[in-house]
């Protein structure tokens, strides 16, 4: 069963109904392009498709009826299309088309009992290096992992209210709705987290919801927090957040300075937890704890029951040094397989080939003497100037402190047998990339990270490329700069912006 649905109640109902009969659920966000959706749902042979002809973003309703017709035509396995909300123009095709409202009233609740390893969800990798990998997750493993993370690590209690700004494609959607199993309520939000107004940006929507719903656990991202700081928006001063007990952040490393900002401008008497895991494990390797102190710039603890470590190139665990984030023993939320031909072999090659039978997650990380961890970036975006391996997180953290910088991207570019660091900055309105600004950026990076982190080239750009799931795409920018084709452009939210990177002139860099 597939879904092309916004984060509204119809999507949650369809998901829970699917799982209740032992069927497999897989969803995409309606703002994905037709090719991106077909690349994902088309792999798994969706039979019943729930879809919304409209979704809301930035205060506007967007009609995708035409896109739905294209999608259904490209997926011949679909026999039934169920439309939610206003039906609009019904797509023509072989599939029977019915309305969500045609199901009538609720009948007696029945649940099909399934084995622990019965498939529940299919989620997808970002697909920036080829077709998205369809990852099959098991029923028992997902539920057990999420109950552990919510009840024990998150201190979620019956009656609590959880929110996370997410779409229905991201793993955090599945993570959020498992809060229902803890007796908590979940907030479903369809729209933009930040609106444009005559006076600039309006960051209030999510905080108004949090205040109204009395949210106890608020999920967000470092990029969103950076935007709040840049706009000088102080949620704790402007909203009643007295029920809030935990603020969580995922999607990228949280800089030490953001910990300070959160406790000063959101709330002091709460837990701020930077968490890290991934679509592959539909959970976390490193996350928060109600029993341990929060340390700025660090992820508080390893996940309970997980043999998480950081290993060097000799497969030896290290503390206080950077290495690869690994898990040395099986765990409940490991994928069951990859969907499709040679799924087991592709699964093994992706996560176990790098180190003999050790799950290698793809993050450059560091464990501390306190048992906490630091994520320095993705292994595939690691920089190696002069042959020395360094992460990108410290560079991003330094750039967050500049009012002039709205967003940025850093990657390595080959040059004469070596690699140089390229920093691309998207500047806020009214600013230009002067020699003085470039010098201040380099100084901040040198002092906040190390001389090795200082970029050789700084370029001003109009946009930063992102995946459909909202993650920066350093590899695509590097590939474009090298004059090579980027695979699977459909996985990018803004692929047209890459043309600018093709024309970056080394001689004109700051």
C-alpha positions, 0 to 999 in steps of 0.5 A, spaced: 500 500 500 502 506 498 501 513 500 502 520 496 499 524 502 501 530 506 502 530 514 494 530 515 490 525 519 488 521 513 495 519 512 495 516 519 489 513 518 491 509 512 498 507 515 495 504 521 489 501 517 494 498 512 499 495 518 492 492 522 491 487 516 498 485 515 500 489 509 506 493 507 506 501 507 510 506 503 509 513 503 512 519 499 510 526 500 506 530 495 511 535 494 515 530 490 516 530 483 512 525 479 519 521 477 521 521 484 515 518 486 515 513 481 522 511 482 520 509 489 513 507 489 514 504 482 519 499 485 515 495 490 509 494 486 504 498 489 497 495 489 492 500 493 495 508 492 492 513 497 493 520 494 491 527 496 490 531 490 492 537 494 497 539 499 498 546 503 505 549 503 507 557 505 500 559 506 497 556 499 494 550 496 497 546 491 494 542 486 497 536 483 491 532 480 495 532 473 501 529 477 497 524 480 495 522 473 502 521 470 504 517 476 498 512 476 499 511 468 507 510 470 505 504 475 501 499 472 500 495 478 496 500 482 489 497 481 485 502 486 486 509 487 483 512 494 483 520 493 483 524 500 480 531 501 477 535 495 477 530 489 479 535 484 480 532 477 480 524 477 486 521 474 484 517 468 487 510 467 486 502 469 485 503 476 479 504 480 478 511 483 474 512 489 474 517 495 477 516 502 470 518 504 466 512 501 469 508 506 463 510 511 463 509 518 468 506 522 467 498 523 469 494 529 477 494 530 480 488 528 488 486 527 492 481 524 497 478 528 503 477 524 510 474 526 516 479 529 519 479 522 513 481 518 515 487 513 511 493 515 514 499 512 518 500 506 523 507 506 528 509 501 535 512 501 535 519 498 537 516 491 543 521 490 548 516 487 543 512 483 536 509 484 533 510 491 534 503 495 528 501 498 529 498 505 524 493 508 523 494 515 520 489 520 514 490 524 517 488 531 523 491 530 521 498 529 516 498 534 521 495 539 526 500 537 521 506 538 518 504 544 525 504 547 527 510 544 520 514 546 519 511 553 526 510 556 531 515 552 525 520 551 521 519 557 515 520 554 509 518 558 501 517 557 498 524 556 504 527 553 504 531 546 509 530 541 511 534 535 516 533 529 516 538 523 516 532 518 513 530 511 510 523 510 516 520 507 522 522 512 523 516 517 521 521 523 514 521 521 514 513 522 518 515 529 513 520 531 507 516 530 510 510 534 509 515 540 501 513 540 504 506 542 506 510 548 499 513 550 502 520 547 498 524 542 502 526 536 501 533 532 500 532 525 502 539 521 501 540 514 504 547 512 511 551 512 515 552 518 516 559 517 512 564 513 514 570 509 511 576 511 511 584 509 516 584 515 521 579 513 520 572 515 515 569 520 518 563 524 511 563 529 507 557 526 510 551 529 511 555 536 503 557 536 502 550 535 506 548 540 503 553 545 496 551 543 497 543 543 501 544 550 507 540 546 511 536 551 516 533 546 518 538 540 522 535 534 526 540 529 533 541 526 539 545 526 537 549 520 531 551 523 534 553 529 539 557 525 534 560 522 530 562 528 537 565 531 538 569 525 531 572 525 532 573 533 526 569 534 526 567 542 520 562 542 521 562 550 519 569 550 514 569 545 510 563 547 508 559 553 512 553 553 511 551 560 509 544 558 515 543 554 520 538 557 524 536 551 527 539 545 530 534 540 534 535 533 536 531 528 538 531 520 545 534 521 550 535 527 548 541 532 553 546 533 556 547 541 553 554 540 546 552 538 546 548 545 547 555 548 542 559 544 536 553 545 537 554 553 537 561 553 532 563 548 527 557 548 527 554 555 532 552 561 529 547 564 528 542 559 532 536 556 535 538 549 537 532 545 541 532 539 539 525 536 542 521 530 541 515 526 538 514 519 533 511 515 536 505 515 535 503 522 529 507 522 531 509 529 537 512 533 544 510 534 546 516 539 540 520 542 538 523 549 537 521 556 533 523 562 538 521 567 545 524 564 547 531 563 547 535 557 554 536 554 554 542 549 555 539 542 555 532 544 550 527 543 548 524 550 549 517 550 549 510 545 542 507 544 540 502 550 542 495 547 546 497 541 553 495 541 555 502 538 562 504 537 567 508 533 573 504 529 579 506 526 582 503 520 584 497 523 577 496 526 579 498 533 575 502 537 577 509 539 575 514 544 577 521 543 579 520 536 575 521 529 573 514 526 567 510 523 561 510 526 559 502 527 555 497 530 558 491 532 552 486 534 545 485 531 539 490 533 532 489 532 531 495 527 536 492 522 533 492 515 530 486 513 532 486 506 532 491 500 526 490 496 527 487 489 532 483 486 538 481 489 536 485 495 540 481 501 546 482 497 545 489 496 544 490 503 550 486 505 554 490 500 551 497 503 552 496 510 557 490 511 562 490 506 567 496 508 568 492 515 568 484 515 560 483 518 560 490 522 555 495 520 558 501 518 553 507 518 557 512 514 558 517 519 565 520 521 564 520 529 568 521 535 566 518 542 568 521 548 570 519 555 563 521 558 560 516 553 557 521 549 558 522 542 560 527 536 558 527 529 563 530 524 559 529 518 558 523 513 563 519 511 562 520 503 563 528 504 569 527 508 574 532 506 581 530 505 586 536 504 593 534 504 591 527 505 588 528 512 581 526 513 576 532 517 569 532 517 564 538 515 560 539 521 565 544 524 565 548 518 558 549 518 558 550 525 562 556 524 558 559 518 552 559 522 554 565 527 554 569 521 548 574 520 550 575 513 550 567 511 543 564 510 545 557 508 552 554 505 555 548 502 562 545 503 565 540 499 572 537 496 574 539 489 580 535 486 586 539 484 593 537 482 593 530 486 590 533 492 583 536 494 581 543 496 576 545 500 570 549 497 565 553 501 559 556 497 555 561 501 548 563 500 548 570 503 542 574 506 539 580 502 543 586 502 550 582 503 555 581 498 561 576 499 567 581 500 574 580 501 573 582 508 567 577 509 571 572 506 577 573 511 572 573 517 569 567 515 576 563 514 578 566 521 572 563 525 573 557 521 580 557 523 579 558 531 573 554 531 575 548 528 583 548 525 587 551 520 586 544 516 578 546 516 579 553 512 576 553 505 581 554 499 575 557 495 569 561 497 564 562 492 557 566 493 551 562 490 544 563 489 542 556 492 544 550 496 542 543 493 538 539 497 534 532 497 527 531 497 528 530 505 531 536 506 539 534 507 544 538 503 547 534 497 555 536 497 556 530 493 552 533 487 555 539 487 562 536 487 560 532 481 557 538 477 563 542 479 567 536 476 563 536 469 560 530 471 553 528 470 549 527 477 545 521 477 538 521 479 536 528 479 529 526 481 531 525 488 533 533 489 528 538 491 532 544 487 536 540 481 536 547 477 541 550 482 546 545 480 548 549 473 551 555 478 556 550 481 558 548 474 560 555 472 564 556 479 570 559 477 576 558 481 580 564 479 574 568 481 573 565 488 574 569 494 
